[in-house]
Amino acid sequence: MMKTRKGYKVYPLTVAQKFHFFYLDFCPKKQVLNIGNSLVIEVELDFEQLKKAIYKAYERCESMRLRFAQDKEGNWYQYVVDREERDIEFVDFTGQTVEQADAVMQGWTEVPFEHHDAPQNRIVMIKLPDGYSGVYMLVDHLTMDAQSIICFLKDVIEIYCNAMYEDVPYPKEMASYITQLKKDLAYEAGCRAKERDEEFFRKLIESSEPVYNGVDGTRRLDEARERTGNPDVRAALNVSDSVESALDIFHLEAEPTKRLMDFCEKYHVSLVCLLMMGLRTYFQKMNGHDDVSINTAIARRATLQEKKSGGTRIHSFPFRTILSTDRTFLEGIYEMRDRQNELFRHANYDPVAYFAHRGRTYPAEPGATYEPMSLTYQPLTLKEKGLDKLGDIRYRTKWYPNGATTQAMYLTVMHRSDDNGLDFNFEHQIKAVSREQLEYFYYYLCKIMFKGIEDPEQTIGAIINAV
């Protein structure tokens, strides 16, 4: 068993990290764990000062200095190095188009990281042809997730602004990744909370078997029943033989977005509940099942320590609800809220253990699933996170797909920086789900949500019939 590496203390991986390694193993495209994004502002930047701010942010964020090592038995460990010593690159895209610049950054995003004793991120200072400048950042999902990336970028900008402008305070300290890691590992080693979580999920899984709902109806379930010769099969194969992916983005304008947010505020529910209700109602309409299951990603950043310690914390679990068509839309929304709060309470549990237990309880074809898609809602924007101090400096963020996904369809919903409208980012396997299917899906998803908030007391059946 490894104790130290290059003079640093090593720690085992968390279950969130093991989950990523778990699908990295069977994915032929190793860039599947890359997350690339850029943050640019409409200001002439002092790149020397920006470089200093980036080094300082590295110093303040342990998970950006994370390394991995493997022992002779093949077990992976992690350790944090003292400092970041690489030079921060600078690329000037002047003279090219914004599209050409994006294509180059897209290319960067498709280059996988070496996992043995190597840095797990890359930061490039960029100057775009349209007057915007800033940074491109690429990280490995084993070390960071969307929330910690936003937290890190915000730190860079606040350190930079503190050096450049009067009256911008120096940002408060980050939290230690290692301190949080020790807490997570203590939970995993076994405690009363873990036993309670295990019991909760065991009961949930064993209560009854879910059923697969397809984006285009019951076709895949029918195929599974035909293939196995069993008319009662409830799981289906929904991924293709290729992990090659595309990202299709649909934009919801600011005004309709505000209508959705106002509804959530009025009824004291989160936007995730409304999105989930819209999604499950779409699947109910297309498949005729009251029983719908969708994977949901849980950020696990409730405490300040969790929010500011960086790292990758997402746990993904199936979110299953059974709602008959005579229930009202609002009853459905509250059901989403209650089920979700329940999941939150037990979300430290190991998702790999969850899927393993479900697989043993309901044996199915290899690779078969009940969930047609995954949903992530990203409430964090830089606006509310301290950038408002810069007055009305315009900025924009862009996420770059890595070209590979092990899931048929993954929807990430986030707020745009310029007008706070919603972007629906569908990353999907090209051979599993087509752009046309997504257009149809998005169109009906919106119709269902707006029909529902217009009169939340109407039944789910009435909404399905009306759209």
N, C-alpha and C positions, 0 to 999 in steps of 0.2 A: 504493500500500500504506500502510495506517495505521501510524503509529509511536507517537503519543501521543493521548490523549483527555482533554480538560479538565485538562491538565497531568500526567496519569498515564501511565506506560508501558503499552502494550497488548501482549497476547500472543495467539497463535492459539488456537483451541479444541483440546482433546484429542480423541482418537477416541471416548472415552466420551461426551463432550458432543455430538460430531457425530452419534453414533448416535441421541441423543434428538432433535436438530434434524431428522434424517432422517425420523423418523415423525411429528414435529410438523407437518411440511409438508403431509402428506396427511391429517391428522386434522381433521375439521371442528370438533371440540370442543377448544378450545385449552387447557382446564384439564387435559388428559391428563397433563401433567408435574407437576401439583401433588401434594405429599405433606402431608397435614394430620394432626396428632396432638396429644394433650393429655397432660400429666403432672400429676397432682394428688395431694396428700398430706393426711392427716387431721390437720392442724395449723392453728391460727390464724396466718396469715402476716402479717408486717409488710411491706405492699406497697411502702412507700418503699424499704426495704432490698432488697426483691426487684428493684425497678426498677434500683437501683444495680448489683446483681449481674448483671442482664441486660446493661446497658451495658458492664460490665467484661468479660463473656463475648464480646460483640461485638468489643471491643478486642483480645481474645486470639485471635480466630478470623477469619482473612483471608477465607475463602470465604463467610462471612456478610456480607461487605462487597463482594461481587463485583458488577460491572456488565457489561453487554454493549453493544457498539456495532457498527454496520454501515457498511462503506465504500460508495463509489459503485457498486462492482462487485457489491455484495450479499454480500461476505464478512463473517463475524462475527468479532469480537475480544472479549477480556475484559480487564478491569482491576480493581484493588482500590482503593477509596477509603479515605481516612485514618480517617474515623470515622462512626459511626452517630449521626445527629442527630434522627431522628424521635422524637416522644413515644411512649412505650410505653403502649398503651391499657389500660384496666381495665374489665371488665364484671362486674357483680354479678348473678348469676342467682337470688338469694334470692327466694322467692315463686313460682318456677316449679318444674316437675318436672325431674328429671335428664334425662328423655327430651326435654323441650322444649329444654333447654340443648344436648343433643347435636344436635338438629335444626338449631339456629342455627349450631353449629360445622360441621356437615355443609354448610350453606349457604355458609359462609366458604370451605370447601375447594373449592367449585366455581367460584370467581372466578379467572380466569387472570391472570397477571402481564403487565404491559407489559415487553417485553424491551429496548427502547432506553433506555440510560442510567438505568435505574430500579432500586430495591431489588428483590431477588428473594426476599424473605421477609417475614413479618408475625408479630409476637409480641403476644399479648394476655394480660394477667394476668386470671385468672378466679376467681370465688368461686362454688362450686356450692351448691345448696340442701341437700345432705346432709352438710355439715360439711367437705367436701374443698375445698382451694384449690390453685391452681398456675398453670400456663401452658398456653395453646393456641399451637401453633407451626405455621405454614404455610410451606413452602419450595418453590422450583422445583427439580425434579430435575436441572436443568442445573448447579446449584451445590452440591447436597448429596444424600446418599443415606441410607438407614436407619442405617448405622453412624455417619456423621458427625453425624446428628441426635441420636442417643443420646449421643454424645460431648459435644456442645454442651450438651444439657440437664443432663447430669451435671456439667458445669463450672458452669453457673448455680447448681445446688443446692449444690455444694461451696463456691462463693464465698459464697453466702448463709449457709450453716451456719457457715463460718469467722467471719463477722461476728457471728452471733447466739449461737453456743455456745462454751463453753470447750472446749479439747482437740480441736477439729476443725481439722486442718492446712489451710493454704491449698493449693489444687491445684497440681500441677506444671505448668510451662509447656506450652502447645500447640505444635505444630510449624508451620512456615511453609507455607502453601498454594503460594506462588510458588516456593519452593525445590523442592518436589515437582513442580510444574508444569514447571519447567525440565528436570528429569530425564525426565519423560514425553515432553516435546517433543524432547529429544535422542534418545531411543529411536526416536521416529517419524521423525526426520530420516534415520535409517539407521545401523545398526551391525551387528556380527557377530551379536548376540543376536536382532535382528529377522530377519536372514537365516535363522537356524536355525529360528525360529518359523514363518516363511513356508514353509520346506521341510517342516517337520513337518505343517502343515495341508494343504499341496498333496498330499502323499503320502496323508494320511488321506482327503481328499475324492476323490482319483482312484482309490482302492483299489476301490470299488464304490459303486453307488447305494443309498441307504437306501430304506425303504418307509414309507408313512404308516400309522399305527395310530389308529383312532378310539375315542373314549370309549364309543361305543355299538356298536363292531364295525366291519365293513368297508363300511358304507353309503356313506360319502363317497368312498372309493376306488372302489367299484363305479360310483358316479355319474360320477366323473372318467373312468373307462374307457369308459363309455357315451357321455359327452359328446364325447370325443375320437375315439371309434371305434378306440381302441388298447387291446387287452386287457393290454398289458404296462406301462401307465402305473403309476408308483410314487408319484407326488405327488398331493395332493388339496387342494381348497379347504375350509378349515375355519372361516374367519371369516364373519360375517354382513354384510349391507349397512349395519348400524348399529353405531356404536362405543359406544352407550349401555350402561353396565355396572352390575352389582350386586355387592355383596360378601356372600357367605354364609360364616358362620363355624361350624365344628364343633369342639366342645371334647372333648379326650381328658383324662380324669381324671388326677390326680397319680399314683395307684398304677400303672395300666398304663403311663403315661409312664416311670415309674421302671424298669419291667421292660425297656422298650426301651433305656433308657440303660445299665442294668446289662449287657445283652447287648453293647452297643457297647464298653463298658469291658473286658469279659471277652475279647473278640476283637480289641481294639485297632483299631477302625474308628470313623469318625465317624457321627453320626446321618444325615447326608446319604446315606451309602452304603446304609444300611438303608431310608431313604425311597425312594431311587432303585430299589433292588431290589424294593420293594413296588410301586411305580408301574409299572415295566417288566413285572413278572409279571402285573399286572392287564391291561395292554395285550396281553400275550402270550396270556392266557386269552381275552380278548374277540375278538382278531383272528386267532389261530392263526399268528402270525409269530414266529420266533425272533429276528428282527431288529427292535429297537425304538430309536427316537430321541426324546429329550425335550430341550427347551432348559434349560440350567442357568445360573444367574447366579453369577459368581465375584467375590467382594468385592475382591480385589487389595489386601489390607491386611496383608501379612506382616510388614513392618518397623515399628518404633516410629514412624518418620517418616511412613509411610503411614497408620498407625492414627490419628495425632493431627493430621494436616494438613487435615482436613475435606475438602470437595469431593465430587465424584461419581466413583467409581472402578469401578463395576460394568461388567464385560464379560460378555456373554451368548453362549454357544456351544451348538450342538447336542451332546448327550451320547449317543452311539450305542453300543449293546452288542448282540452276537449271542451268545445262549446257548441251546443245545439243551435240551429238556426232561429229558434224562437226566443233566444236570449237577446237583450238589447245591446247595441254597440257600446254604450257606456258601461254596462255590466261586464262586457268583454274587456274593456280598458282596465277596469278595476281588478279583474281576474289577472291580467298581465302584470299589473303592479304588485299584487299579493304574491304571485308565483315568483316574480323577479326578486322581491325582497327576501323571499325564502332562499333562493339561489345565492344571493349576496352573502347571506349569513353563513353559508357552507362552502363558499367559493375557494377556500384554501385547499380543498381536497384535490387529489391528483386526477386530472382528466384521463390520463392513460389507464389508470386503475378503474375508472368509471367505465370506459369503453371495453376493457377486458372483462369486467364482471357482466356487462350487458351481453357481450359476445358468448360468454359461457351460459348465461340464462336462456338466451334465444339463439341457438346455433343457426347461422345463415351461410350463404355462399361467400367465399373469400372476397373481401372488398365491397360487399353489399352494405347499404346504409338505409336509414329512415329519414335522414335530413337532406333535402335538396340543395341547401345553401347555408351560408353563415352570415350573420349580421354583426357589424361593429358600428357604434355611433361614437363620433369623436367630438365631444362638446368643447374641447379646448381650442381657443383661437388665440393668437398673440394679442389681439385687440384688448380683451378683458384681462390679459396677463401683463399689463404694465407698459405696453407700447404706446398707450394713449398719452403718456407724458410727453411724447415727441410732437404733440400738436397734430396737425393734419398731414404729416408726412405719409405719402402713399407707399404701400408696400404690397408685395404679393408672395404667396408661397406656392410651390408646385411639388407634387409627389410624382415620382417616376416609377413605372412598373418594372419589375425585374425580368419579365418575359417567361416566368414559370410559376405554375401553381399546382398543388396536389389536390385541390378541391375543384369541383365542377364550376361553382359560382360563389364569389365572396363579395358581399356588398358592404362598402364603408361609406357611411353618411357623415359629411362634415360641413361646417359653415365656411363660406368664402370670406376671404379677408376684406374684399372691397365693399361688399354690400350686405354681408351677413346672410345672404340667401343660402340655400342648401345645395350641395353637390352630392349626387348619387354616383359613387364610383363603383362600377361593376368590374371586378377582375374575374375573368372566366377562362376556362380551357376552351380554346378556339374550336376544338372538335366536339365539345360537349354541349355548349350553348352558343347560339348564333346571335349576332347583333340584332337581327329582326325579332328574335324571341325576346330579347331584352327590351326593345322598344315597346312591344306589346305589353310585357310585364310591367314596365315603368308607367305606361299610360294607365293601365287598370289599377295599379297600386295607388296612384294619385287620385283617380276617380273615387276609389273606395274611401280613402282617408278624408277627402273633402266632403263626400256625401255623408260620411259618418259624423263629422264635426258640425255639419249644418243642422242635423237633428239627431243628437246622440241617443234619444229615447226610442228611435226606430229599431226594428229587429235586424239581426244579421241577415236573415233570409230576405227581408225587404230590400236591403242594400245590394245583396247579390243579384236580385232580380232587376233592380233599377239600373245597375251599371252593365 
